[in-house]
Structure formats: C-alpha cells, structure tokens
Amino acid sequence: MLVITPSTGAIVAANGAADQFYGYQVGELEQRFIQNINQLTPEQVANERANAAAEGRNYFIFRHQLANGEIRTVSVHSAPFTDEHGKQQLLSVITDISEQRALQESLWHYQANLEQQVEIQTDAIQQASRMQLLLSFVVIVLLIGSLLILGRFFIKLKNAKRKADSQGARLSSIFDAIEGYLLFTSRSGTVLDANQQVFQDIESRDSIVGRALGEVFFSNVDWANQSYGSSEHRLKVKDEWRFFKVDKQAVNNADKSLGDLYMLQDITAQLAIEREQRLASTVFATTSEGVLVSDKHNQIQMVNRAFTEITGFTQEQVLGQSPAILNSGHHGPAFFSQMYDTLSQRGHWEGEVWNRRKSGEVFPCWLQVSAVFDQQGEIEMHVALFNDITSRKHHEHMMWQQANFDTLTSLANRRNYREKFENALQKAKKDKSRLAVCFIDLDRFKAVNDTLGHHIGDLMLIEAAMRLEECTRNSDTVARLGGDEFALLLPDVDSITKVEQIATQILEKLHEPYELEGHEVFASGSMGITFYPEDGDDTKVLLRNADNAMYKAKELGRNCFQFYTSAMHEHAKARSQLEGALHKALVNNEFHIAYQPILSRDDVRIGCEALLRWENKALGSVSPADFIPICEELGLIISIGEWVMYQACSQAKAWQQQCDKPFFITVNVSSTQFKRQSVVELVKKVLNQTGLEARYLTIEITETVLVDNSESILLQLKALRAMGVELAIDDFGTGYSSLSYLKRFPLSKLKIDREFVRDLPDDQDDHEMVKAIISMASNLNLKVVAEGVETDEQLWLLNELGCDFTQGYLHSKPLQAAAFEGFLAEYAS
C-alpha cells in the first residue's frame, strides 16, 4: 500500500508489504517518485486510464520496476482522501498480477503457435490427401482443447476481477454495517471519514469530515490526548446527553501512523438496565418482606433472606418445591382455586393467608401475588411478597378487645352493646319477635367508692357483673355502659312475665351483701325496661325509653324496676313544645355560641370549641342534648349549622389578631349536615367570606357520621382534608369506635370522651384505656384532645401520657364571646 501526492507523484508513505514487494529498505520508498517506478510513458498511462474507464474497471494495470531491476505487472486501486494538513492524497493498493499476465501471454503464444501448426498441417493435408481426414480430426480436437483451456483461464481472470471489485464494496459495507458510530481521524483528532450511522444521526459527510471530534460530540473529553483502549464517556448527541463506550485504536502502516479509529457505542439503555437490576437486586435482598418467585409450573425458583427469616426454610430447602410447602391446612382447595383464577384473570391477588413455618408453627401473613406473563399472554412466573402479621393481629385483637369489652368486668361495652342491639332489633323485625331492653344503675355505688376507695368500688362492679350474668340466658347480652351503669339485651322474649321474673331475680341478687376484702357492702339496683315493638322500633327510641324508665325507678325509691309506660309520654308532649319553639329560634335570635378553651400540651397553640346554646323565653335555657337531636330530625340543623359555622369562623378570625399564638376553632358538624348538604361548599364559602385560613378550622364529627359508611360522606371528608381543614372524631371509644374508621377516614384528631377522663388518675382501667388511645393515635399520626379535664392531677397525667390538647373546666367553662376575650387576655399575660 502506497500513499502518493497526486500533484507531484511523491511517495509519502508505504507499508511493510510495499517495502518487501519492491525490495527496498524501510524508508527508501518515501524518497522516490511514482514516475521512477512506473515504466509506462505518460501517454501510455493516459491510454490505460481511458481503457479502464471504457471497460468499467476501478483499477489500472501498470508495469513497475523493482529495486533489483525486475519489471512486474501490477493492478493499482486508488482512493483519494484529505490528510490532517488538508492536502489531497491517493491511497494506492498495489497487487502483483505478473503471473496472471504471464499466463495470458503464454496462452496468446500458444494460440499463435497453434494457428501456425494448423497452417502447416493444412498444407500437409493438401499434399497428402490420405492423411486429410485424420489431420482434420486432430485439428478439431486441438482447437476444441485450446478453446476449453482458453475459456477456463478467461473464467479465472473474470472471477479474479470480480473478487477484486467486490472486496472494496464489502469492506465499505462492513464499515457501514457496524452498530454505533465509527470514525477515522487524524492523530490530532480531525475527522477524515465515518460510517453511514454518523452521517444519518448527526450531520452530513460534508459537515463532519474535516471537523475536530470534539465539535461533533460535545463533551469535556480531550480527544487528542484520549488514551487507547476502551473508556466510557457522557456525550451530547442530537441535543441529548447520552452515555457511550468509546474504543480508540491506532491505524499504522509499518511504523508510521495513519490516524486513529474510534468506535462509539451508545450504552445509555444498557446502563439504565444495569442500574435497575442492581436496585432490584438490592431491594430483593434487603426488603423486610418475604419474596418467593416460582415458575409457570409453580416450582420455587428463588427466595430472599426475609423469606428464610420468616419461614425458617433456607433457599436450598425450597428450590424446586411447590409453595404448598408452607400450607398450614387452614385454607381448602376452593380458596387456592379462587386465588389462581384471580391471578389468571387480573394478574394480581392479595389477602390474608395462614402459613406454616419450618418449625410447624402456624402464623398469619399478608400475601400479595403477581403473575408475570410472556409475550403470548401465558403465565411465565409468579412473584409473591408476604410479611408476618402475627404482631399486628395480636395488637388488633387487643384493640378490638379494648374497643368492645369493658376492661374491668369483661362485659360488653357501650359500643358492643349498641352493635348487638342493632343486630337483635333487625332480627326481631324479621322474625316478628319481642325484644326487651333493660337499663340498670347501681344504687349507693358512689358512696361505696367515696368511703372505701376506687379499688373496693371496682371489686363491687366485678361482683355485680357476675351476678347479672348468672341471672341471664346465654342468648342475652350483659353490658357495662360506664361507671355503675349496666344494660341488658333480652331477645326472643315470649312474655312480659318472663322479663319480670328475670328483673326480680336480678334485683334480689344485686341486693345481697358484697364481701369485698373484709368489707361487707350493701347495694341495690334501679332498673328500667322497654319492649320492641310495643314501645318503639329503633334503637334510639328504645334506649331513651329504657333510660327514662330507669330514672322513674329511682324516683320511686330505688331497688325496683319500672316498665316504660304511656305516662312517660309526657316527655313527648314536651318535645312537641320544643319542636315548635325551635322553628322560630333562629329567626328570633335565640341562639348564641359559647366558647370553651382548648390548650396544647406544648403551649404552642391555643383554640376553642364553639358550643351552641339556646335561650327561650318560655323554656328557659335548653340543653343541647335535648334540642340538637330534634334539630337533626327536623332538618333545622342545616340552617342552624350554617349560622354556627359563620359566627364561629368570624369570631376566630377576629381573635387571631389578639393572640400571639396560632389560634384555631373547632365546630361540630352532624351527620345530617353531611347527608343533606355539601359541607365542603359550606366551608369554602364561610372561609372565603371570613378570611379564616383552612388550617385554623377543625370540623368535629361524631361516630355516627362514620358509622353511616357513606361514600358521599367519605368524599366530603377527604375534600375537607385536602383543603387543609382538620377533622376530629368526638367521644372516641364510647360509641361505635372502630379501628377501621381510623384507617378509612382521613381523620387528624381524636377526642377522648370525658367518661374516660372523669375517674383519672385513680381508675386503672380508664388509665390504661386513655394510654392505649393516645399511643394508638400517636402511631397513626393523630392528635389527641381530652375532654372533661377538671383537676390538676388529670392534667398532669394526660400530659405525662403525651396527650396533645386538653379541654375542660380546669381551664375554663364555656364562655360568652366577651368573657372569652378576657380569658385570652389573661392567658396571654
């Protein structure tokens, strides 16, 4: 191979093969001109170039002289290029074809001799006619043989020419077919040539050839000093930064450098995949959830460390096994059939499953299984994630126990009683049977508590609970509603006489002496009884009737029972009068709002609860417990609630100017308001009109709002929280309190009912209940407000337990607006 300057014919470079062919020492060829080697005259060279063009050849045939004087016939393939100095050069590939040419000349000479022999033979045939036929045959055979030999050599020459022509095209195709960017540069980094991928993706050949490599690929790479071999770089291509693997190789001719060859392969996607694989591998190895991967035949292929920690099985012990190795026997074939049907249809299943450890211990876990499908839509593998929820189940059971049963007596609590009451009432309606509801209050219990202490009082409650259970049937429900109040639920009552017998037996038992750690205590009970369907057909009415009947029994001297009678309907008359007055109360400006302070444990925030009050000329001061339920039933709570919301927010905005701490206000909203209007729109309108920020408003709801389990109410609550409004649940733990509410509804505060605060710090059960509620709320990121705080001891204990806010007479009773301003001024000072 020779590099020749076309303008002068000077040889500027030669590889080792050229030195060897021409017989010169290394470096001698570079001191010569091509005219000294080529033996053709300029006219002959011009004729050869014309002949090559006419024949369509991409090479020339010249006669070159070697160093020893020998003349060789060569074919010359030349390609122009621009060197690193911008000079045009010719890259000439020299091929020795002397033997081919000698073979051609031999054939030509052989043909000429053959023709001469034919003439001689023809003359001989004319002179010797008897040999004519034989000689003609010989001539024909010789001619045919000659033609075959000539044809064979012609084919070889043609194939050699085709091979030479295709070699350049093949090399060019290979150059262009290489994936990635291939560039040939000078040693200084100037692009001399590139493959088609570069021209297609970046710029045209004219724009790239002659430019520095750093101008083609923007980066901080020093291309001229880039070391040979492989390296990775971040380059900007087509206005996008991508990662490339760069291979740099030197192109040399003997000991002379012709330039550098760069191969650039885009590895951006490969690096992203590797990063994802590393991340997935790290997550797989370190996650606390057990992971199991099985193939389409449900044979385990892989498990992680957490799997071993949870189940006790090592990876070696389960590989190739079925996940059934963990089967506890708690779930039948139908369960797993449904699971795999769901996986096939939806690609995912999750739920609670009981598994068995290697030790044989059965444990609950939350299992999530996802199916991985192949391109044909068939399941290729299963990926299962699970975690041990034993601790959570135990905690949930304890919380359920605390939420549904009285910790002192183990009887059903108020919530549990109400739930069973609802179910029994529905069953009674369906079966058309009678249901009895009994309220029982222990007489003289407070005196026992005050004289002998809470401990003896607790023992008395436990003994009373046992006596009540002894007097009832297995189908009956005995509950402690709080303090010394008990309730009975007697379903399927055949006759009132039977209830009288049970009531008499209970009162007799309760009246028997109590032997409590050396103390003989006497007590009795007052009982109120009501029936479904005779006295009402919903829980609220029946509970109210039983309560009224119980207080009637107390009025009659205690230690007796009273049935709800028509005489008690006097309360209904009073209700009628109450309803009539309520319809005019808002128009007559009979309502006003009292504000009770709410103080934070850290003394950072202060607020108040807006409490609706009603003063009527005829009825006097009416308790909210009496008129608010009626307002809800009549629908008056809608307009009254809007008035309260506006008044409270306006007042809070005004007080914020006087307070040096963040000031918030709590407004009660009933379930009726959520059902019959958009509370969200109401709050938006009021906040807009008053200028109060949403974060300073707390909406307080009762558990009945959550019990409705309405999707509309849930959406409203979520919208309020999204606005920034706080949501508090009132009297948590006394009614329908359920952990599911805390999970499903977007609450931010819990209010502990005064029933649990009243006997603090002496009542251990209340202590534990309040402690459990505060701990649970803290784990759920909920703030806690304790109501009914009346003593310093209660405040100290609540602060010690981590209660966030307190409210009660210890701080202040509910105050009129003017008086509350005085409280704020005194508090600030």
Secondary structure as GFF3:
##gff-version 3
##sequence-region A 1 829
A	DSSP	beta_strand	2	4	.	.	.	ID=ss1
A	DSSP	beta_strand	11	14	.	.	.	ID=ss2
A	DSSP	alpha_helix	16	22	.	.	.	ID=ss3
A	DSSP	three_ten_helix	29	31	.	.	.	ID=ss4
A	DSSP	alpha_helix	34	37	.	.	.	ID=ss5
A	DSSP	alpha_helix	42	55	.	.	.	ID=ss6
A	DSSP	beta_strand	60	65	.	.	.	ID=ss7
A	DSSP	beta_strand	71	82	.	.	.	ID=ss8
A	DSSP	beta_strand	88	96	.	.	.	ID=ss9
A	DSSP	alpha_helix	98	127	.	.	.	ID=ss10
A	DSSP	three_ten_helix	129	131	.	.	.	ID=ss11
A	DSSP	alpha_helix	132	177	.	.	.	ID=ss12
A	DSSP	beta_strand	181	185	.	.	.	ID=ss13
A	DSSP	beta_strand	191	194	.	.	.	ID=ss14
A	DSSP	alpha_helix	196	201	.	.	.	ID=ss15
A	DSSP	alpha_helix	205	208	.	.	.	ID=ss16
A	DSSP	alpha_helix	213	216	.	.	.	ID=ss17
A	DSSP	three_ten_helix	223	225	.	.	.	ID=ss18
A	DSSP	beta_strand	229	237	.	.	.	ID=ss19
A	DSSP	beta_strand	240	253	.	.	.	ID=ss20
A	DSSP	beta_strand	256	266	.	.	.	ID=ss21
A	DSSP	alpha_helix	268	286	.	.	.	ID=ss22
A	DSSP	beta_strand	290	295	.	.	.	ID=ss23
A	DSSP	beta_strand	300	303	.	.	.	ID=ss24
A	DSSP	alpha_helix	305	311	.	.	.	ID=ss25
A	DSSP	alpha_helix	315	318	.	.	.	ID=ss26
A	DSSP	three_ten_helix	323	326	.	.	.	ID=ss27
A	DSSP	alpha_helix	333	346	.	.	.	ID=ss28
A	DSSP	beta_strand	348	356	.	.	.	ID=ss29
A	DSSP	beta_strand	362	373	.	.	.	ID=ss30
A	DSSP	beta_strand	379	388	.	.	.	ID=ss31
A	DSSP	alpha_helix	390	404	.	.	.	ID=ss32
A	DSSP	alpha_helix	414	431	.	.	.	ID=ss33
A	DSSP	beta_strand	435	443	.	.	.	ID=ss34
A	DSSP	alpha_helix	445	452	.	.	.	ID=ss35
A	DSSP	alpha_helix	454	470	.	.	.	ID=ss36
A	DSSP	beta_strand	477	482	.	.	.	ID=ss37
A	DSSP	beta_strand	485	490	.	.	.	ID=ss38
A	DSSP	alpha_helix	496	511	.	.	.	ID=ss39
A	DSSP	beta_strand	514	516	.	.	.	ID=ss40
A	DSSP	beta_strand	519	521	.	.	.	ID=ss41
A	DSSP	beta_strand	524	532	.	.	.	ID=ss42
A	DSSP	alpha_helix	539	555	.	.	.	ID=ss43
A	DSSP	beta_strand	561	563	.	.	.	ID=ss44
A	DSSP	three_ten_helix	566	569	.	.	.	ID=ss45
A	DSSP	alpha_helix	570	585	.	.	.	ID=ss46
A	DSSP	beta_strand	591	600	.	.	.	ID=ss47
A	DSSP	beta_strand	606	616	.	.	.	ID=ss48
A	DSSP	beta_strand	620	622	.	.	.	ID=ss49
A	DSSP	alpha_helix	624	634	.	.	.	ID=ss50
A	DSSP	alpha_helix	637	656	.	.	.	ID=ss51
A	DSSP	beta_strand	663	668	.	.	.	ID=ss52
A	DSSP	alpha_helix	671	676	.	.	.	ID=ss53
A	DSSP	alpha_helix	679	690	.	.	.	ID=ss54
A	DSSP	three_ten_helix	694	696	.	.	.	ID=ss55
A	DSSP	beta_strand	697	701	.	.	.	ID=ss56
A	DSSP	alpha_helix	703	707	.	.	.	ID=ss57
A	DSSP	alpha_helix	711	723	.	.	.	ID=ss58
A	DSSP	beta_strand	726	732	.	.	.	ID=ss59
A	DSSP	alpha_helix	739	744	.	.	.	ID=ss60
A	DSSP	beta_strand	749	752	.	.	.	ID=ss61
A	DSSP	alpha_helix	754	757	.	.	.	ID=ss62
A	DSSP	alpha_helix	764	779	.	.	.	ID=ss63
A	DSSP	beta_strand	783	786	.	.	.	ID=ss64
A	DSSP	alpha_helix	792	801	.	.	.	ID=ss65
A	DSSP	beta_strand	805	806	.	.	.	ID=ss66
A	DSSP	alpha_helix	817	828	.	.	.	ID=ss67
###
